[in-house]
């Protein structure tokens, strides 16, 4: 299996809520609302985690870090992703590249995308040019389009090292 590649896809969505910080891709974003969740609700790092877990053939983030476990209450998703990367590496994989699409109406992410890509790259052990972060609106449709939620889709390519 040496030299083989594995693809994974991840998705997450959380409601926006006043009184919480907005953290996307490990970066705090200036906004009047943040994402509601058991952990810090970073949909980007959660989608990346699920993409990695799926590509490695491991159970999803909800099974790895259940929201019924008080240990993960308000957990930093950077730490959760680091744990995922450790598990993926133990299975004999390394990240080749990541593609991330953040679905939101606001705020505009242009000023933050480079920092988000850099943070994700550092966490998964690749150069920042191996991580692409894009932002797309929902054109006013559904809970994302009405600015009630933010979602993320992530695709990862893993290389087999063992």
Secondary structure by P-SEA (a helix, b strand, c coil): cccbbbbbbbbbbbbbbccbbbbccccccccccccccccccaaaaaaaaaaaaaaaccccccccccccccccccccaaaaaaaaaaaaaaacccccbbbbbbbcccccccccaaaaaaaaaaaaccccccbbbbbbbcccccccccccbbbbbbbbbbbbcc
